[in-house]
Amino acid sequence: MDTIFSSASNFQKSALKIIRISGEHANIVPLIFSFKPTQPRLASLRKLLDHNNQIIDNALVIFFPGPHTATGENIIELHLHGSLVIEKKIFQTLGKQKNFRIAEPGEYTKRAFLNGIIDLTQAEGLNDLINAETENQFKISMSHFEGVLSEKISSWRTNIVFLLSKLEALIDFSDEDLPFDLERLFAENIIDLLTDMKLSIKSSSFGERLRNGFVITLIGRPNVGKSSLINFLSDRNVAIVTKEPGTTRDVLEVLLDFDGYPIILNDTAGIRSTKSEIEKIGIKNAIQKADKSDLILILSDNENFDFTEIKKSSKTILIHTKSDLGKLNKKNVHEISVKENTGIDKLIKMITKHLKSLEPKENALLTRERHVQAVKRASDALKRASLSNLNINPELVAEDLRVAATAIGSITNNIDVEEILDDIFSSFCIGK
């Protein structure tokens, strides 16, 4: 396997740069740059030279011998001054060496997985941790990286394998009496597993939203202040604000953080009768976006909140904009004025309260569709096993248990398809 290298800062100017080299041949880096080898896990100052014996940089060098490293391989880190020229010289020198190459995105983490340092959920948690932008995203990604989901998956799989081992004993030694009530043991354990999995699947919707963002869509007629509100909330001019109706034709997305909740705020085309085909498409997209949203903010600058296209429900908030020109004083209608900055803080609290109401009682551990589908496959197999007669068809029950164990195992480790692994790790940044 090649020895790989990359920079933590990806060819950007910085005060310092760290170049990590991982692989079987990482221990020959001192020979490549003509410096004295360092003691393992001890930072040492070394002068790095090129092939012409010209100095490249004075660097702090740390060598980590495998297998007890981040990747399970030999690792050497070069802590350099932040010059792009220095970085380029290091890359050019390493790139000329046999079996050395630049790391692909996520390749360090992929090697950590392949070498048994972390499992897949921890790898995914690490990537989510790097990309976390809100407090709640940080918490759930850190819990995955620390192995909380891994422990849950391991517990499920251990119970399934336990039942399978008892069943295999029944099949192999059918002439002997087993010293326990096998049917009762199976029924109780499978019911417990199915109940726990059902709760996890139920909470997964919230988990996925924590990871990807809660979708909130602004709906209203042209010029009611949708774009002004979204600009105010984002504290920057991301939407066009004019008196001309129909200015916003495409759905415009803004990412926000409300009390730790990641928000995807959608500014949409004003709903009105129009002859413009382009504007009609924008209005249609707005309605479709609203239907799929976690929360809909219906805005109006008068008493008319009636949009037959939008079904009012617990996920809608009625907002009267431009209250500085006069309030409606209507029940269930929230008054705001972007111009005078009134009612905005209360609106944010209302939105946050709604999002908190979506939070399940149990921890939302499943944050990816991959997780959910695997648990569903396992759950379906366990249901089939519970419906089969243990005494008449033990082989069928055993097969369903194997299917369940394989499905659950695929969440953390047991994936053999290279394309699936490539898809998971390709979303990582270079350097991880």
Secondary structure by P-SEA (a helix, b strand, c coil): cbbbbbbccccccccbbbbbbbcccccccccccccccccccbbbbbbbbccccccccccbbbbbcccccccccbbbbbbccccaaaaaaaaaaaaacccbbbbccaaaaaaaaaaccccaaaaaaaaaaaacccaaaaaaaaaaaacaaaaaaaaaaaaaaaaaaaaaaaaaccccccccaaaaaaaaaaaaaaaaaaaaaaaaaaaaaaacbbbbbbbbcccccaaaaaaaaaccccccccccccccccbbbbbbbcccbbbbbbbbccccccccaaaaaaaaaaaaaaaaccbbbbbbcccccccccccccccbbbbbccccccccccccbbbbbcccccaaaaaaaaaaaaaaaaccccccccccaaaaaaaaaaaaaaaaaaaccccccaaaaaaaaaaaaaaaaaaccccccaaaaaaaaccccccc
